[in-house]
Amino acid sequence: MAKKESLKESGVSIILNKIKLFTDSQDGYAAYEINGAKQTDRITGKQFKRYVQKILRDNNNSLNHSTLSEVISDIDAEAIYEGHRGEVFNRVGKDPDNNIIINPCFDNGNIIHITPEEWTIREPFTHSSKDKLKTYPIIIKTKGMLSMPFPVRGHGNIQDIRRFIKAENDDNKFILIVAYIIQSFLFNGPFPIIVIVAEPGSGKTFTTLIIKNIIDPHEAPTLSIPRDPRDMFSTAGVSWVLAYDNFSKVQQWLSDLFCRFSTGNATIDRELFTNGEAYIYSAKRPAIVNGISDFFSQSDVLQRSIIFENNRITPEERKTEETLLNDFKKVLPGIFCDILDLLSAVLKILPDVNVSEPTRMSDFCKVGTAVGLSLGYDESFFMKAYNENQKQANDITLDSSIIAPVIRELLSKEKESEFNGTPTELLDKLESINPEAARSPYWPKTATVLSGHLKRLAQNFRDTGIIVETGRDSDGRWIRLKKL
């Protein structure tokens, strides 16, 4: 027994002398160097276990499986209670001053640090004399993350993005996608959702791949529709941009989940392989989704979306995906360099940017305006492009609603284009106007359900010139509709 304790203590001592300990209060992390590269891993993960095995073997201190597990467990406890506090990032992070950190997954372990003054390629933050921080960015490389290109000025430029996203002559599409890319590198978000709707053969998957590869290259670049919330949290754990291919009709729970990931989401679940111990999963992520039809129809998710409709590629225009990706890789180092320049420029002017009439995604409106100014557009250009895109989202929401066209028909018949009455009176009137719609399984069957529909669609109606007001007084509930 004493020999086992001696082996364990010796193993712990050897490893602790070679690593630096961090914690996010839930897990322990170790920063270490191997073969000249600096990296950080979760202490209980497979990668760190392999590192421990190698170091101990190199020190003639090989341990059996049981003792090795005890060594790792002791190191993990040391990290959680004595390690430097920090926040865990994979691809994108921030320092304590809210400057940007990008993990490009270079072989030497260096990161990209972006401030309002400049961007630099540097060693990771550690608890050394030059990084006297209260909390440290814990930057990890998760399974599947691929290396970003080394930025090289002149080997392509940001305007080259146009020909790969079908925006050669479309400034609106170009500014919206570039603004999305810049917003995706701002760790705090909130993040808009890119929605690409197009028929087969229109390059929607390729456009998704291009945007994903600029921000977050990965071994699994696109995924299929999530089966449950845990699927999305698992993806968020190993990837930064959530990119999904070939969506069809989206159920309400999944639409709500995209909204929650856009602005920040956490859930409490049983930790894997435990008997009920709670574990908190949290994530805020940019997302890209493509499909053939208008798979999103709920107002909440569409108000967070940027919608693009790709035109079909003609046989004369068509090239193989391999050819296009090779062309893209040639100019990507210059594109990435320009994006880093743009990020620094946006950080510099962002505090002074004001948007008079922002949408629900007000942070994105501000960032997009800063992007437009930094690229040489006038102050109002981005918001004009974004508002036009949001009108398309609004149209999709109302076109997907079974009651919207009947409400429009009602107001075209009413004197002075107005209705005042109870929810029950409104439901009866709508059913008398369009009995066929009222027989649909999607038709609201009660006045309460109708009121709920109207509350959710109130902003969408307002954007098309219809005022929806609901309330309650001494006589009961009332609804007022008015066409401006």
Buried (B, 14 or more C-beta within 10 A) or exposed (E): EEEEEEBBEBBBEBBBEBBBBBBBEEBBBBBBEEEEEBBBBBBBBEBBBEBBBEBBEEEEBEBEEEBBBBBBBBBBEBBBEEBBEBBBBBBBBBBEEEBBBBBBBBEEBBBBBBBBEEBEBEBBBBBEEEBEBEBBBBBBBBEEBEEBBBBEEEBBBBBBBBEBBBBEEBBBBBBBBBBBBBBBBBBEBBBBBBBBBBEEEBBBBBBBBBBBBBBBBBEEBBBEBBEEBEBBBEBBEBBBBBBBBBBEEBEEEBBBBBBBBBBBBEBEEEEEEEEEEEEEBEBBBBBBBBBBEBBBBBBBBBBBBBBBEBEEBEEEEEEEEEEBBEBBEEBBBBBBBBBBBBBBBBBBBBEEBEBEEBBBBEBBBBBBBBBBBBBEBEBEBBBBBBBEBBEBBBBBBBEBBBBBBBBBBBBEEBEEBEBEBBBBBBBBBBBEBBEEBBEEEEBBEEBEEBBBBBEBBBBBBEBBEBEBEBEEEEEEBBBBBBBE
